[in-house]
């Protein structure tokens, strides 16, 4: 989309940061002039938020946390967020791992607004929304439309991105520097999990401006990631083979910069209510899954001596021989942890299994159930429905 001022006339100056921040931080309490995300702090937090009684009442049963944001997608027609865990809505676990937020660049316009350089002008890419008013500290991937760079400050990079052809995937090593310039901080300390920055160029004239589904860890994406990075936690946006497939299928073009400093083991918790009640369990599972197990050190063999004949011993009875260590399902352990707390009911357990199925597929859920102990299968069997 060209930004020729001579052809556009007067455009309204806007703040991308303000609009992006509002769209990213969901859910929200909106009443009159009050418009805040529902990010209540934990019981022992020293942070005292200045909020209305209405906000506090809603935050009792509907809440989330900035620590829960896994992937940010700033499309041209709105923002999408992919979460580590389902937010709480109305006292129940939301069935979805994602949320969408609309842009409000001009409050006088009541219809849906697009990021359009023929109507609006902006001074920067608005990426400070990732740290203001809250830091999205566990962000693993950042996907943005090339249109955020359609301003004088980034004229050169925008010209480069505009020349990308449908189906093309290229590496652009300046993206990390731009992000750090925007947030006035280092990536390593601010987003220690970040593995990839992806800029998406939508074909000219395309009506499909929402590309967030490209960032979802689909079965195909996980298959290619596991083949290239076996046993490692890597981002969709750093898998070149997957991006090439998607680019060819959709006509999108991708400019990518992998971030080598990102580590899943840096997953952190804030003092938010959601972190305390939900993300603490997520972190425990992440650390258990991805922490490298120490390699056992072989004991030195004792010096061989000449054998002396001794009376033969009876073999140990089968029941006294050391048993092989059973493989315990991590999912079963997590369900046990939740049920022992006494705060989780059947509905929440079913939603957790639904989320697991969304992440690993029904076949993956079925295979995981097969790893359950006999007691676990009896205890949780009714929660698993493989016929649907």
C-alpha positions in Angstrom: 0.0 0.0 0.0 1.7 3.2 -1.2 2.1 6.1 1.1 2.3 8.9 -1.5 1.1 12.0 0.5 0.2 13.9 -2.7 -2.5 11.3 -3.6 -3.9 10.9 -0.1 -4.8 14.4 1.1 -5.0 15.0 4.8 -4.6 11.9 7.0 -5.4 11.6 10.7 -2.3 11.1 12.9 -2.7 8.2 15.2 -0.7 6.2 17.9 -0.2 2.6 16.9 1.0 1.8 20.4 -2.3 2.9 22.0 -4.4 0.9 19.5 -2.2 -2.2 19.6 -2.1 -2.2 23.4 -5.8 -2.1 23.7 -6.3 -4.9 21.1 -3.7 -7.2 22.6 -4.6 -7.0 26.3 -7.7 -9.1 26.6 -10.3 -9.5 28.2 -11.2 -5.9 29.1 -13.6 -4.1 31.4 -15.2 -1.3 29.5 -17.8 1.0 31.0 -17.9 4.8 30.3 -14.4 6.2 30.4 -13.1 3.1 32.1 -11.3 0.7 29.8 -8.8 -1.6 31.4 -7.6 -5.2 30.9 -8.8 -7.7 33.5 -5.3 -8.5 34.9 -6.0 -8.7 38.7 -2.9 -9.3 40.9 -2.6 -12.2 43.3 -3.6 -12.2 46.9 -0.2 -11.4 48.3 0.7 -8.8 45.7 1.8 -5.3 46.9 0.4 -3.7 43.8 -2.8 -1.7 44.4 -4.6 -1.0 41.2 -6.9 2.1 41.0 -10.0 0.5 39.5 -13.8 0.8 40.0 -15.9 -1.6 42.0 -17.3 -2.9 38.7 -13.8 -3.8 37.5 -13.0 -5.6 40.8 -16.3 -7.5 40.7 -15.8 -8.7 37.1 -12.2 -9.6 37.9 -13.3 -12.1 40.5 -14.5 -14.5 37.8 -13.0 -13.3 34.5 -9.3 -12.7 34.4 -6.1 -13.3 32.5 -2.4 -12.2 32.7 0.2 -10.6 30.4 2.4 -13.5 31.3 0.0 -15.8 29.4 0.7 -14.3 26.0 2.7 -16.8 23.9 2.3 -15.4 20.3 1.4 -11.9 19.2 0.0 -11.3 15.7 -0.5 -7.7 14.6 -2.5 -8.1 11.4 -3.7 -5.3 9.3 -7.4 -5.8 10.4 -6.8 -6.5 14.1 -4.7 -8.2 16.7 -4.6 -11.8 17.6 -3.0 -13.4 20.7 -2.2 -17.1 21.2 -2.0 -18.1 24.9 -0.1 -20.6 26.9 -3.3 -21.5 28.8 -7.0 -20.7 28.4 -8.1 -17.6 30.3 -10.8 -17.7 32.9 -14.2 -16.4 31.8 -17.2 -16.3 34.1 -15.6 -18.5 36.6 -14.8 -21.2 34.0 -11.9 -22.0 31.8 -12.3 -20.5 28.4 -12.5 -23.2 25.6 -10.1 -21.2 23.4 -6.3 -20.7 23.5 -6.6 -17.5 21.5 -8.3 -14.1 21.5 -8.9 -11.3 18.9 -8.9 -7.6 19.5 -10.2 -4.9 17.1 -8.2 -1.7 16.4 -9.6 1.6 17.4 -7.5 4.3 15.7 -10.2 6.9 15.5 -12.9 6.9 18.2 -15.3 8.9 16.0 -15.5 5.9 13.6 -17.9 3.2 14.8 -17.2 0.6 12.2 -14.3 -1.8 12.1 -11.0 -0.1 11.4 -8.0 -1.2 9.3 -4.4 -0.1 9.5 -4.6 2.0 6.4 -1.9 4.5 5.4 -4.3 6.3 3.0 -6.4 7.4 6.0 -4.0 7.4 8.9 -0.3 8.4 9.6 1.9 7.3 12.4 5.5 7.9 13.6 6.7 4.4 14.5 5.8 0.8 14.3 3.9 0.8 17.7 5.8 -2.1 19.1 6.2 -0.4 22.4 2.7 -1.8 23.0 4.5 -5.1 23.9 6.0 -3.4 27.0 3.5 -0.6 27.8 1.4 -0.6 29.9 2.5 -4.2 30.7 5.4 -6.4 29.5 4.4 -9.6 27.6 7.4 -11.3 29.2 6.6 -14.9 28.0 6.1 -14.0 24.3 7.7 -16.7 22.2 6.8 -15.4 18.7 6.0 -12.0 17.1 4.2 -11.8 13.8 3.4 -8.4 12.3 2.1 -7.0 9.1 4.6 -5.1 6.9 2.2 -2.2 7.0 3.3 -1.1 10.5 6.5 0.1 8.8 4.6 2.3 6.4 5.9 5.5 7.9 8.8 7.9 7.2 11.0 6.5 10.0 11.0 3.0 8.4 10.8 4.0 4.7 13.8 1.9 3.7 12.7 -1.3 5.4 9.2 -0.8 4.1 10.5 -0.5 0.5 12.4 -3.7 1.0 9.4 -5.5 2.3 7.1 -4.1 -0.4 9.4 -5.8 -3.0 8.7 -9.3 -1.6 6.9 -11.5 -4.0 4.0 -13.9 -3.1 5.4 -17.2 -1.8 8.8 -15.7 -0.9 10.5 -16.3 2.4 13.6 -14.3 3.3 15.8 -13.6 6.3 16.0 -9.9 7.4 18.6 -9.4 10.1 17.5 -5.9 11.1 14.2 -6.9 12.7 15.6 -7.5 16.1 17.3 -4.2 16.1 14.1 -2.4 15.2 12.2 -4.2 18.0 14.8 -3.1 20.5 14.7 0.4 19.2 11.0 0.4 19.6 10.9 -1.0 23.2 14.1 0.8 24.4 15.2 -2.4 26.0 17.1 -5.6 25.0 15.3 -8.6 23.7 17.3 -11.1 25.8 16.2 -9.5 29.1 12.7 -8.3 28.1 11.5 -11.3 26.1 13.8 -14.2 27.1 11.6 -16.8 25.4 11.4 -15.0 22.0 12.5 -17.3 19.2 11.3 -15.5 16.0 10.1 -12.2 14.5 8.1 -12.7 11.4 6.9 -9.8 9.1 4.1 -10.8 6.8 3.4 -9.1 3.4 -0.1 -9.7 2.2 -0.5 -9.8 -1.6 -1.8 -6.5 -3.1 -5.6 -6.5 -3.3 -6.1 -9.5 -1.0 -9.2 -9.4 1.1 -7.8 -11.9 3.7 -5.7 -9.7 6.0 -5.7 -12.0 9.0 -2.7 -14.3 9.0 -2.7 -15.5 12.6 -3.6 -19.1 11.7 -0.2 -19.3 10.1 1.4 -18.9 13.5 -0.7 -21.7 15.2 1.3 -24.9 16.1 -0.7 -27.1 13.8 0.1 -30.8 13.5 2.0 -30.1 10.3 4.1 -27.4 12.0 4.8 -29.7 14.9 5.8 -32.5 12.6 8.3 -30.4 10.7 9.7 -28.8 14.0 10.2 -32.2 15.6 12.0 -33.5 12.4 14.3 -30.5 12.3 14.7 -29.9 16.1 14.0 -33.2 17.8 13.2 -32.9 21.5 13.6 -29.1 21.4 11.1 -26.3 21.9 11.3 -24.2 18.8 8.9 -21.6 17.3 6.8 -22.0 14.2 8.4 -18.8 12.8 11.9 -20.3 12.8 10.9 -23.4 10.8 11.9 -22.3 7.2 10.4 -25.5 5.7 7.0 -24.8 7.2 7.0 -21.1 6.3 7.8 -22.0 2.7 4.9 -24.4 2.6 2.5 -21.8 4.0 3.8 -19.1 1.7 3.2 -21.3 -1.4 -0.3 -22.2 -0.2 -1.4 -18.7 0.7 0.5 -16.3 -1.5 1.9 -14.6 1.6 5.5 -13.5 1.8 7.5 -13.7 5.0 10.6 -11.8 6.2 12.0 -13.6 9.2 14.7 -13.1 11.9 15.2 -16.1 14.2 16.3 -15.0 17.8 18.9 -17.4 19.1 18.8 -16.2 22.7 15.3 -17.4 23.3 14.9 -20.3 25.8 11.7 -21.9 27.0 13.4 -22.6 30.4 13.2 -18.8 31.1 9.4 -19.0 31.4 8.5 -16.7 34.3 5.6 -15.9 36.6 4.4 -12.4 37.6 2.4 -11.6 40.7 -0.9 -11.9 38.9 -3.9 -14.0 40.0 -3.8 -16.0 36.8 -0.1 -16.8 37.2 -0.7 -18.0 40.7 -3.7 -20.2 39.9 -3.0 -21.4 36.3 0.4 -20.5 34.9 2.3 -22.0 37.9 1.2 -25.4 36.7 2.1 -24.6 33.1 5.6 -23.6 34.2 6.0 -26.8 36.2 5.1 -28.9 33.1 7.4 -26.8 30.8 10.4 -27.2 33.1 9.8 -30.9 33.6 9.5 -31.5 29.8 12.4 -29.4 28.6 15.0 -29.4 31.3 17.9 -31.5 30.1 18.3 -34.6 32.3 21.9 -35.1 33.5 23.7 -38.0 31.9 24.5 -40.7 34.4 28.3 -41.0 35.1 29.5 -44.5 34.6 31.3 -46.0 37.6 34.8 -47.2 36.9 35.0 -50.9 36.5 36.9 -52.6 39.5 40.2 -54.1 38.7 39.7 -57.7 37.5 41.0 -60.4 39.7 41.3 -64.1 39.2 38.0 -65.8 39.6 37.5 -68.1 42.6 35.0 -70.9 42.4 32.1 -70.3 44.7 28.9 -72.3 45.3 26.2 -71.4 42.8 23.4 -69.3 44.2 19.7 -69.8 43.6 18.3 -67.1 41.3 16.3 -64.4 43.0 12.6 -65.0 43.0 10.8 -63.0 40.3 9.1 -60.7 42.8 12.3 -59.8 44.5 14.2 -58.8 41.4 14.4 -55.0 40.9 11.6 -53.9 38.7 12.1 -51.6 35.7 11.0 -48.0 36.4 7.6 -47.4 35.0 7.1 -44.5 32.5 4.6 -42.2 34.2 2.5 -40.0 32.0 3.2 -36.3 32.6 -0.5 -35.6 31.9 -1.6 -38.0 34.6 0.8 -36.4 37.1 -0.6 -32.9 36.2 -4.2 -34.1 36.7 -3.2 -35.7 40.0 -1.6 -32.4 41.0 -4.8 -30.5 40.2 -7.1 -32.9 41.9 -5.0 -33.0 45.1 -5.4 -29.2 45.3 -9.2 -29.7 45.9 -9.9 -26.6 43.8 -10.5 -28.2 40.4 -13.7 -29.8 39.3 -14.7 -32.2 36.5 -15.5 -29.4 34.1 -12.1 -27.8 34.4 -10.4 -31.2 34.0 -12.4 -31.8 30.8 -11.4 -28.4 29.4 -7.8 -29.1 30.2 -8.0 -32.4 28.2 -9.8 -30.4 25.4 -6.8 -28.0 25.3 -4.4 -30.9 25.3 -6.3 -32.4 22.3 -6.2 -29.1 20.5 -2.4 -28.9 21.0 -1.5 -32.6 20.2 -4.5 -33.9 18.4 -7.0 -36.6 19.4 -4.5 -39.4 18.5 -1.9 -37.7 20.7 -4.3 -37.6 23.6 -5.2 -41.2 23.1 -1.5 -42.2 23.0 -0.9 -40.2 26.2 -3.9 -42.0 28.0 -2.3 -45.3 27.1 0.7 -44.3 29.3 -1.6 -43.8 32.4 -1.2 -46.2 35.2 -4.1 -48.7 35.8 -5.2 -46.6 38.7 -5.0 -43.4 36.6 -7.1 -45.0 33.8 -9.7 -46.0 36.3 -9.7 -42.6 38.0 -9.8 -40.4 34.8 -11.2 -42.8 32.2 -14.6 -41.2 32.1 -13.1 -37.8 31.2 -11.7 -39.2 27.9 -14.0 -39.5 25.0 -12.3 -40.8 21.8 -15.6 -41.5 19.9 -16.1 -37.8 19.2 
